[in-house]
Amino acid sequence: MNERRPAVHGYSSHKDDYVKRLSRVEGQIRGLSRMVEQDQYCIDILTQVSAATKALQSVAIKLLEEHMAHCVAEAVAEGGDTATAKVKEASDAIARLIRS
């Protein structure tokens, strides 16, 4: 019988940390909604938008680092088309992050 193992991603060993960080960002976003509902000052809202954006960017950079160290490194060790595809995938992700 062929049992499927769950995928192990580069971030898997730090999954709880990512969930905590993303939960904090979720709280920041809810706070932003409350600020708008309460007619808070524009600059105060923009300051919080900037903080939430920075927090999400921090998560993205950390995930990218883990992806490069784990998924891309394994693919490069394997070589061939798999390596080429993983490097391209990572390059595309970096480009998306730069544009955002």
N, CA, C and O of each residue as an XYZ file, in Angstrom:
400
protein
N       0.846     -1.176      0.000
C       0.000      0.000      0.000
C       0.890      1.238      0.000
O       1.899      1.282      0.704
N       0.520      2.231     -0.780
C       1.292      3.440     -0.947
C       0.760      4.532     -0.028
O      -0.296      5.099     -0.307
N       1.462      4.841      1.059
C       1.024      5.887      1.973
C       1.684      7.194      1.579
O       2.883      7.242      1.306
N       0.899      8.238      1.552
C       1.433      9.551      1.216
C       1.878     10.251      2.485
O       1.139     10.338      3.466
N       3.091     10.741      2.440
C       3.594     11.528      3.561
C       3.228     12.987      3.340
O       3.213     13.464      2.205
N       2.931     13.696      4.427
C       2.640     15.118      4.262
C       3.885     15.847      3.751
O       5.013     15.490      4.094
N       3.665     16.858      2.937
C       4.784     17.626      2.402
C       5.493     18.365      3.530
O       4.861     18.895      4.443
N       6.809     18.389      3.446
C       7.602     19.145      4.406
C       8.153     20.349      3.653
O       8.914     20.213      2.695
N       7.754     21.516      4.106
C       8.184     22.749      3.472
C       9.285     23.375      4.312
O       9.486     23.001      5.467
N       9.991     24.322      3.731
C      11.082     24.986      4.436
C      10.653     25.638      5.727
O      11.440     25.723      6.670
N       9.428     26.096      5.785
C       8.940     26.792      6.981
C       8.345     25.852      8.022
O       8.007     26.287      9.123
N       8.213     24.568      7.689
C       7.482     23.641      8.553
C       7.983     23.620      9.996
O       7.184     23.518     10.927
N       9.281     23.714     10.184
C       9.809     23.652     11.549
C       9.516     24.935     12.335
O       9.666     24.955     13.557
N       9.108     25.989     11.656
C       8.777     27.255     12.312
C       7.315     27.651     12.102
O       6.948     28.818     12.242
N       6.493     26.667     11.767
C       5.092     26.950     11.426
C       4.364     27.705     12.535
O       3.610     28.636     12.248
N       4.571     27.329     13.778
C       3.898     28.007     14.889
C       4.272     29.485     14.941
O       3.424     30.330     15.226
N       5.545     29.804     14.665
C       5.981     31.198     14.648
C       5.263     31.983     13.546
O       4.834     33.117     13.757
N       5.139     31.365     12.376
C       4.449     32.025     11.273
C       2.979     32.257     11.596
O       2.431     33.320     11.305
N       2.354     31.268     12.191
C       0.934     31.412     12.557
C       0.772     32.558     13.560
O      -0.162     33.351     13.442
N       1.669     32.650     14.543
C       1.603     33.741     15.523
C       1.791     35.097     14.854
O       1.051     36.041     15.132
N       2.789     35.191     13.967
C       3.047     36.455     13.279
C       1.846     36.863     12.430
O       1.445     38.027     12.430
N       1.280     35.905     11.713
C       0.137     36.214     10.854
C      -1.103     36.550     11.677
O      -1.929     37.356     11.250
N      -1.237     35.947     12.837
C      -2.354     36.296     13.724
C      -2.216     37.736     14.209
O      -3.208     38.453     14.332
N      -0.970     38.159     14.485
C      -0.751     39.552     14.880
C      -1.121     40.501     13.739
O      -1.742     41.541     13.962
N      -0.733     40.132     12.517
C      -1.085     40.959     11.359
C      -2.606     41.020     11.209
O      -3.171     42.077     10.926
N      -3.251     39.883     11.400
C      -4.716     39.843     11.325
C      -5.324     40.817     12.339
O      -6.283     41.526     12.033
N      -4.761     40.841     13.534
C      -5.227     41.778     14.555
C      -4.997     43.226     14.137
O      -5.833     44.094     14.390
N      -3.851     43.481     13.491
C      -3.579     44.833     13.005
C      -4.621     45.252     11.966
O      -5.086     46.391     11.971
N      -4.977     44.340     11.090
C      -5.956     44.647     10.045
C      -7.326     44.924     10.666
O      -8.020     45.856     10.260
N      -7.708     44.116     11.646
C      -8.977     44.379     12.343
C      -8.943     45.754     13.015
O      -9.931     46.488     13.010
N      -7.788     46.082     13.589
C      -7.625     47.398     14.210
C      -7.765     48.530     13.197
O      -8.334     49.580     13.498
N      -7.246     48.309     12.006
C      -7.402     49.303     10.945
C      -8.870     49.521     10.604
O      -9.314     50.657     10.437
N      -9.615     48.438     10.501
C     -11.052     48.550     10.230
C     -11.744     49.360     11.318
O     -12.578     50.218     11.027
N     -11.398     49.089     12.564
C     -12.002     49.836     13.679
C     -11.649     51.321     13.586
O     -12.489     52.188     13.831
N     -10.386     51.600     13.226
C      -9.969     52.997     13.112
C     -10.800     53.735     12.065
O     -11.220     54.872     12.282
N     -11.032     53.079     10.928
C     -11.835     53.700      9.872
C     -13.273     53.862     10.357
O     -13.876     54.919     10.168
N     -13.828     52.819     10.982
C     -15.201     52.903     11.491
C     -15.357     54.027     12.500
O     -16.411     54.658     12.576
N     -14.311     54.276     13.274
C     -14.360     55.308     14.320
C     -13.896     56.676     13.814
O     -13.707     57.605     14.600
N     -13.714     56.789     12.495
C     -13.308     58.065     11.890
C     -12.020     58.634     12.493
O     -11.926     59.828     12.779
N     -11.046     57.769     12.677
C      -9.750     58.207     13.193
C      -9.036     59.083     12.167
O      -9.404     59.106     10.992
N      -8.040     59.784     12.609
C      -7.259     60.699     11.777
C      -6.520     59.920     10.683
O      -5.940     58.864     10.938
N      -6.553     60.463      9.463
C      -5.986     59.793      8.278
C      -4.541     59.341      8.489
O      -4.183     58.205      8.177
N      -3.728     60.234      9.015
C      -2.304     59.921      9.178
C      -2.102     58.785     10.179
O      -1.202     57.963     10.008
N      -2.913     58.735     11.195
C      -2.824     57.635     12.164
C      -3.155     56.300     11.491
O      -2.511     55.285     11.757
N      -4.158     56.312     10.627
C      -4.532     55.088      9.907
C      -3.402     54.690      8.958
O      -3.020     53.522      8.889
N      -2.871     55.675      8.226
C      -1.767     55.384      7.301
C      -0.547     54.839      8.027
O       0.148     53.969      7.501
N      -0.280     55.334      9.214
C       0.838     54.820     10.015
C       0.627     53.352     10.336
O       1.561     52.554     10.265
N      -0.605     52.995     10.690
C      -0.905     51.596     11.001
C      -0.899     50.718      9.753
O      -0.507     49.553      9.817
N      -1.335     51.276      8.607
C      -1.251     50.535      7.345
C       0.215     50.217      7.049
O       0.550     49.103      6.647
N       1.071     51.197      7.251
C       2.503     50.999      7.022
C       3.067     49.904      7.929
O       3.864     49.075      7.488
N       2.654     49.904      9.183
C       3.120     48.888     10.132
C       2.649     47.493      9.718
O       3.418     46.534      9.779
N       1.391     47.381      9.300
C       0.862     46.080      8.868
C       1.562     45.611      7.598
O       1.863     44.426      7.452
N       1.820     46.536      6.684
C       2.522     46.198      5.447
C       3.922     45.692      5.757
O       4.363     44.686      5.200
N       4.618     46.385      6.643
C       5.970     45.971      7.032
C       5.951     44.588      7.683
O       6.837     43.771      7.434
N       4.955     44.332      8.506
C       4.849     43.021      9.163
C       4.636     41.918      8.131
O       5.248     40.855      8.231
N       3.772     42.159      7.136
C       3.557     41.160      6.080
C       4.808     40.968      5.229
O       5.138     39.845      4.850
N       5.502     42.061      4.931
C       6.746     41.953      4.167
C       7.786     41.151      4.937
O       8.549     40.388      4.345
N       7.818     41.316      6.232
C       8.751     40.564      7.065
C       8.465     39.068      6.992
O       9.386     38.258      6.893
N       7.189     38.707      7.041
C       6.796     37.303      6.904
C       7.198     36.787      5.528
O       7.734     35.685      5.407
N       6.942     37.577      4.496
C       7.265     37.160      3.131
C       8.766     36.930      2.959
O       9.175     35.939      2.354
N       9.578     37.827      3.480
C      11.023     37.681      3.342
C      11.509     36.440      4.083
O      12.353     35.702      3.576
N      10.987     36.216      5.259
C      11.387     35.035      6.032
C      10.968     33.756      5.298
O      11.743     32.802      5.227
N       9.749     33.731      4.754
C       9.306     32.559      3.986
C      10.193     32.334      2.762
O      10.527     31.198      2.427
N      10.565     33.414      2.107
C      11.435     33.302      0.938
C      12.801     32.744      1.327
O      13.348     31.888      0.632
N      13.347     33.229      2.434
C      14.632     32.702      2.925
C      14.539     31.202      3.189
O      15.427     30.439      2.807
N      13.468     30.791      3.840
C      13.289     29.374      4.148
C      13.111     28.564      2.867
O      13.628     27.453      2.757
N      12.377     29.121      1.896
C      12.166     28.434      0.623
C      13.501     28.237     -0.097
O      13.779     27.158     -0.621
N      14.310     29.275     -0.115
C      15.617     29.188     -0.783
C      16.515     28.161     -0.083
O      17.177     27.355     -0.737
N      16.528     28.199      1.238
C      17.408     27.310      1.994
C      16.965     25.854      1.930
O      17.796     24.951      2.034
N      15.682     25.618      1.763
C      15.182     24.249      1.804
C      14.807     23.755      0.409
O      15.481     22.889     -0.150
N      13.742     24.302     -0.145
C      13.188     23.799     -1.410
C      14.132     24.009     -2.587
O      14.378     23.089     -3.367
N      14.659     25.222     -2.709
C      15.542     25.509     -3.841
C      16.862     24.756     -3.684
O      17.371     24.187     -4.650
N      17.414     24.750     -2.476
C      18.680     24.040     -2.258
C      18.552     22.549     -2.583
O      19.447     21.968     -3.196
N      17.441     21.931     -2.173
C      17.228     20.510     -2.500
C      17.107     20.303     -4.003
O      17.660     19.346     -4.546
N      16.390     21.188     -4.672
C      16.213     21.065     -6.120
C      17.534     21.246     -6.856
O      17.805     20.538     -7.826
N      18.352     22.182     -6.409
C      19.652     22.405     -7.042
C      20.540     21.185     -6.842
O      21.272     20.796     -7.752
N      20.481     20.582     -5.664
C      21.263     19.367     -5.416
C      20.812     18.239     -6.336
O      21.627     17.430     -6.780
N      19.515     18.187     -6.621
C      18.960     17.178     -7.523
C      19.363     17.472     -8.972
O      19.639     16.563     -9.754
N      19.388     18.763     -9.304
C      19.816     19.187    -10.630
C      18.732     19.076    -11.681
O      17.579     18.773    -11.374
N      19.112     19.324    -12.922
C      18.215     19.170    -14.060
C      17.077     20.157    -14.102
O      17.184     21.279    -13.607
N      15.971     19.718    -14.707
C      14.802     20.573    -14.899
C      14.177     21.004    -13.583
O      13.636     22.105    -13.480
N      14.249     20.142    -12.577
C      13.688     20.482    -11.264
C      14.396     21.699    -10.692
O      13.750     22.609    -10.172
N      15.718     21.719    -10.785
C      16.491     22.852    -10.272
C      16.147     24.123    -11.033
O      15.935     25.175    -10.431
N      16.093     24.027    -12.331
C      15.769     25.189    -13.158
C      14.393     25.744    -12.802
O      14.217     26.956    -12.682
N      13.434     24.863    -12.637
C      12.067     25.281    -12.315
C      11.999     25.950    -10.942
O      11.331     26.973    -10.789
N      12.678     25.390     -9.948
C      12.643     25.959     -8.595
C      13.325     27.324     -8.543
O      12.847     28.232     -7.863
N      14.435     27.470     -9.254
C      15.128     28.759     -9.282
C      14.240     29.798     -9.956
O      14.147     30.931     -9.484
N      13.588     29.428    -11.050
C      12.675     30.337    -11.751
C      11.507     30.720    -10.847
O      11.117     31.886    -10.781
N      10.959     29.738    -10.159
C       9.854     29.983     -9.237
C      10.258     30.990     -8.155
O       9.504     31.911     -7.842
N      11.457     30.804     -7.589
C      11.952     31.719     -6.550
C      12.204     33.110     -7.126
O      11.891     34.113     -6.485
N      12.760     33.174     -8.315
C      13.004     34.467     -8.967
C      11.689     35.200     -9.213
O      11.603     36.409     -8.995
N      10.684     34.492     -9.658
C       9.367     35.090     -9.884
C       8.772     35.615     -8.573
O       8.168     36.688     -8.543
N       8.949     34.852     -7.497
C       8.435     35.283     -6.188
C       9.153     36.556     -5.723
O       8.526     37.461     -5.173
N      10.459     36.618     -5.944
C      11.228     37.818     -5.574
C      10.721     39.008     -6.383
O      10.538     40.098     -5.839
N      10.496     38.807     -7.663
C       9.998     39.897     -8.506
C       8.644     40.388     -8.015
O       8.395     41.594     -8.005
N       7.766     39.476     -7.607
C       6.447     39.879     -7.086
C       6.608     40.693     -5.806
O       5.903     41.682     -5.602
N       7.528     40.282     -4.952
C       7.745     41.013     -3.709
C       8.296     42.408     -3.966
O       7.920     43.364     -3.287
N       9.174     42.523     -4.929
C       9.751     43.824     -5.250
C       8.692     44.763     -5.802
O       8.681     45.951     -5.482
N       7.800     44.230     -6.631
C       6.748     45.061     -7.230
C       5.682     45.469     -6.224
O       4.991     46.467     -6.424
N       5.542     44.705     -5.146
C       4.452     45.017     -4.203
C       4.825     46.138     -3.253
O       4.021     46.519     -2.401
